[in-house]
């Protein structure tokens, strides 16, 4: 932030001081992207023209006051694409090669030979066709998997996905795939899209991977599907309640991999997020167009791809 401090008066604050810091501010950088403080402090934003959030998802700041205002919203799209793609491939390999059981057997000093699955020619559908979804598709295809996508608009011949299904009718096609990867933004249309009907429509040997938002999933329905064998497993990096409560059955299910909202967090990610804001600030200061402008009605950055 030091170069920015040479160009503007920068105020640093926590949630409690946000309202005071917002008064007469022209821009707001929401570095704590999980904070819910902005709506409560919004009454003090008397001069704000631009809000930037240090994440790809913008749901923490998508409240009516911002949505209905003239304030421009930008996000940090592009920082986490490849690291999240690597996480997804790693989880698919962990399932196929039974790594969790190998670690457990090693801790018990037990030699138990098993056969493992191959991922070549297995199928995956990536629900969410933005940059993160595309990075996932490219990496999985490079590993030999067949990949499709799902988004608002169905189409054929997409450069990264080939087939793109309509995410609004996932029950019609989700049963075709061995791995279902959720990376969709959280909107009114996607909230709770993975429910009993969705899990019942999946193959009983399919695995579900969520690197999008926890609220995409009806957690109780997922637990029931995993427990009944309607799906074979899940790798979950995000949850509707975070941290995941200690009493959640997801912690102890043998067919579940839990990680603490870290799929994109590579060494140096914090500096990278500040760098995105700093680059955009230089554009803004010079009167040039901002990048990563969010459509506040859609809830994400529109893409031509």
C-alpha positions in Angstrom: 0.0 0.0 0.0 3.0 2.4 0.3 2.7 3.7 -3.3 -1.0 4.3 -2.8 -0.2 6.3 0.4 1.8 8.7 -1.7 -1.2 9.3 -4.0 -4.0 9.5 -1.5 -4.9 9.9 2.2 -5.4 6.3 3.3 -7.3 5.4 6.4 -7.0 2.0 8.0 -9.7 0.7 10.2 -11.4 -2.3 11.7 -15.1 -3.1 11.6 -15.9 -0.9 14.6 -14.3 2.2 13.1 -15.6 1.7 9.5 -18.4 4.3 9.7 -16.1 7.0 10.9 -13.5 6.1 8.2 -16.1 6.1 5.5 -17.2 9.7 5.9 -15.9 11.8 3.0 -14.0 8.8 1.6 -14.0 8.4 -2.2 -13.0 4.7 -2.3 -13.2 1.7 0.0 -10.9 -1.3 -0.1 -12.6 -4.2 1.7 -9.5 -6.2 2.5 -11.3 -8.5 5.0 -13.5 -10.1 2.4 -15.5 -12.1 4.9 -16.5 -9.0 6.9 -20.1 -8.2 7.2 -19.4 -4.6 8.5 -20.1 -2.7 5.3 -23.9 -2.7 5.4 -24.1 -1.4 8.9 -21.6 1.4 8.1 -23.1 2.3 4.8 -25.1 5.3 6.1 -21.7 7.1 6.5 -20.7 6.7 2.8 -21.6 10.2 1.8 -19.0 10.6 -0.9 -18.1 7.0 -1.9 -17.6 6.4 -5.6 -15.8 3.0 -5.7 -15.7 -0.1 -3.6 -13.2 -2.9 -4.2 -13.3 -6.3 -2.4 -10.3 -8.5 -2.0 -12.1 -11.7 -3.3 -13.7 -13.0 -6.3 -17.0 -13.5 -4.6 -18.9 -10.3 -3.7 -21.8 -11.6 -1.7 -20.6 -10.1 1.6 -21.2 -6.6 0.1 -24.2 -7.3 -2.1 -26.8 -5.5 0.0 -29.6 -3.3 -1.3 -27.8 0.0 -0.4 -24.8 -0.8 -2.6 -26.8 -2.5 -5.3 -29.1 0.5 -5.7 -26.3 3.1 -5.5 -24.0 4.6 -8.2 -21.0 3.2 -6.4 -18.8 1.1 -8.7 -18.0 -2.3 -7.4 -14.9 -4.3 -8.4 -13.5 -7.6 -7.2 -10.2 -9.5 -7.3 -11.0 -11.9 -10.1 -7.9 -13.7 -11.4 -5.8 -14.1 -8.3 -7.1 -17.6 -7.3 -7.9 -19.2 -10.6 -4.9 -21.6 -10.9 -4.5 -22.4 -7.2 -8.2 -23.4 -6.9 -7.9 -25.5 -10.1 -4.9 -27.3 -8.5 -6.9 -27.9 -5.4 -9.7 -29.5 -7.4 -7.4 -31.7 -9.3 -5.7 -32.7 -6.0 -9.0 -33.6 -4.4 -10.0 -35.7 -7.4 -6.6 -37.5 -7.2 -7.0 -37.9 -3.5 -10.4 -39.7 -4.0 -9.1 -41.8 -6.9 -5.9 -42.9 -5.2 -7.5 -43.3 -1.7 -4.8 -41.1 -0.1 -6.8 -40.5 3.1 -7.0 -44.2 3.8 -3.3 -44.6 3.0 -2.4 -41.9 5.6 -4.6 -43.6 8.1 -3.1 -47.1 7.5 0.4 -45.6 7.7 -0.4 -44.1 11.1 -1.5 -47.6 12.2 1.6 -49.2 10.6 -0.7 -51.4 8.5 0.4 -52.8 5.1 -2.8 -53.3 3.1 -2.5 -53.6 -0.7 -5.4 -52.0 -2.7 -6.2 -51.1 -6.2 -6.9 -47.5 -7.1 -9.0 -45.7 -9.7 -7.7 -43.9 -12.7 -9.0 -40.4 -13.6 -8.2 -40.6 -17.3 -11.5 -40.6 -19.2 -13.5 -40.0 -16.1 -16.0 -37.1 -16.5 -16.4 -33.9 -14.6 -18.9 -31.0 -14.8 -17.9 -27.6 -13.5 -20.8 -25.5 -12.4 -19.6 -21.9 -12.8 -18.0 -20.8 -16.1 -16.1 -17.8 -15.0 -12.2 -17.6 -14.9 -11.9 -20.0 -12.0 -14.2 -22.6 -13.6 -12.3 -22.3 -16.8 -8.9 -22.8 -15.1 -10.4 -25.9 -13.5 -11.7 -27.2 -16.8 -8.3 -26.7 -18.5 -6.4 -28.5 -15.8 -8.7 -31.4 -15.5 -8.7 -31.9 -19.3 -4.9 -31.8 -19.3 -5.0 -34.6 -16.8 -7.1 -36.7 -19.2 -10.6 -36.1 -17.9 -13.6 -35.2 -20.1 -15.1 -31.9 -18.9 -18.3 -30.0 -19.4 -19.6 -26.8 -17.8 -22.8 -25.3 -16.5 -23.8 -21.7 -16.5 -26.7 -19.3 -17.1 -26.7 -19.9 -20.9 -26.4 -23.4 -22.4 -24.3 -23.7 -25.5 -22.0 -26.0 -27.5 -18.5 -25.5 -28.8 -17.2 -23.5 -25.8 -13.4 -23.2 -25.9 -12.8 -24.6 -22.4 -15.9 -26.7 -21.7 -17.2 -27.9 -25.0 -20.7 -28.4 -23.8 -22.2 -25.8 -21.3 -25.4 -26.9 -19.7 -28.0 -24.6 -18.2 -27.4 -24.6 -14.5 -31.1 -23.9 -13.8 -32.0 -27.5 -14.8 -29.1 -29.4 -13.4 -31.3 -32.4 -12.5 -31.6 -33.2 -16.2 -27.8 -33.7 -16.8 -26.0 -33.9 -13.5 -26.3 -37.7 -13.5 -23.9 -38.0 -16.4 -20.8 -37.1 -14.4 -18.3 -38.8 -12.1 -17.3 -35.5 -10.4 -19.5 -32.4 -9.8 -17.5 -29.3 -9.1 -19.3 -26.2 -7.7 -17.6 -22.9 -8.2 -20.7 -20.8 -9.1 -21.1 -17.3 -7.5 -23.7 -17.0 -4.8 -26.8 -15.3 -6.1 -30.5 -15.6 -5.4 -30.6 -18.1 -8.2 -27.8 -20.3 -7.0 -28.4 -20.3 -3.3 -29.3 -23.8 -2.2 -29.1 -25.2 -5.7 -27.4 -28.4 -4.4 -30.3 -30.0 -2.4 -31.9 -33.4 -2.1 -33.1 -33.3 -5.7 -29.7 -32.5 -7.1 -27.9 -35.2 -5.0 -30.6 -37.8 -5.8 -30.0 -37.1 -9.5 -26.2 -37.7 -9.3 -24.6 -41.1 -9.9 -24.2 -43.1 -6.7 -20.5 -43.3 -7.3 -20.1 -39.6 -8.0 -18.1 -37.2 -5.9 -19.1 -33.6 -5.1 -16.5 -30.8 -4.7 -17.4 -27.3 -3.5 -14.9 -24.5 -3.9 -17.6 -21.8 -4.5 -19.7 -20.8 -1.6 -21.1 -22.8 1.3 -24.6 -21.5 0.8 -24.8 -23.1 -2.6 -25.5 -26.3 -0.7 -28.3 -27.4 1.6 -25.9 -28.9 4.2 -28.4 -31.3 5.8 -29.3 -32.7 2.3 -25.7 -33.2 1.6 -25.1 -35.0 4.9 -28.1 -37.3 4.2 -26.9 -38.0 0.6 -23.4 -39.0 1.9 -24.8 -41.1 4.7 -27.3 -43.0 2.5 -24.8 -43.7 -0.3 -26.7 -41.5 -2.9 -23.3 -40.0 -3.6 -19.9 -41.5 -2.9 -18.0 -38.6 -1.4 -17.5 -34.9 -1.1 -14.5 -32.5 -0.8 -15.6 -29.3 0.9 -13.6 -26.1 1.2 -16.5 -23.8 2.0 -19.5 -24.1 4.3 -22.7 -22.2 5.2 -21.3 -21.8 8.7 -17.6 -21.1 9.1 -15.7 -22.3 11.0 -17.4 -25.6 10.5 -19.0 -26.4 13.9 -17.3 -29.1 15.9 -20.5 -31.1 16.1 -21.0 -31.2 12.3 -21.1 -34.9 11.1 -19.0 -33.8 8.1 -15.9 -33.9 10.3 -16.1 -37.6 10.9 -17.5 -39.0 7.7 -15.0 -41.3 6.0 -16.1 -40.2 2.5 -15.6 -36.5 3.2 -12.5 -34.3 2.8 -12.8 -31.0 4.8 -10.5 -28.0 4.4 -10.9 -24.6 6.1 -11.7 -22.2 3.1 -8.2 -22.4 1.8 -8.4 -23.8 -1.7 -7.1 -20.6 -3.3 -4.7 -19.5 -0.6 -1.2 -19.9 -2.0 2.0 -18.5 -0.4 1.8 -14.8 -1.2 -1.9 -14.5 -1.8 -2.4 -11.6 0.6 0.1 -9.4 -1.3 -1.4 -10.5 -4.6 -4.8 -9.2 -3.4 -3.3 -5.8 -2.4 -1.6 -5.7 -5.8 -4.9 -6.1 -7.6 -6.3 -3.1 -5.7 -3.2 -1.1 -6.2 -3.2 -1.6 -9.9 -6.9 -0.6 -10.1 -6.3 2.4 -7.9 -3.7 3.7 -10.3 -6.2 3.3 -13.1 -8.8 5.2 -11.1 -6.4 7.9 -10.0 -5.4 8.4 -13.7 -9.0 8.5 -14.9 -8.7 5.2 -16.8 -11.3 2.5 -16.9 -11.3 0.1 -13.9 -11.0 -3.7 -14.4 -13.1 -6.4 -12.8 -16.2 -4.3 -12.6 -19.1 -6.3 -11.1 -22.6 -6.2 -12.5 -24.4 -5.5 -9.3 -27.6 -7.0 -10.6 -25.9 -10.3 -11.6 -23.5 -10.4 -8.6 -20.4 -11.1 -10.6 -18.1 -9.8 -13.4 -19.8 -10.6 -16.7 -17.7 -12.6 -19.2 -17.9 -12.9 -22.9 -16.7 -16.5 -22.6 
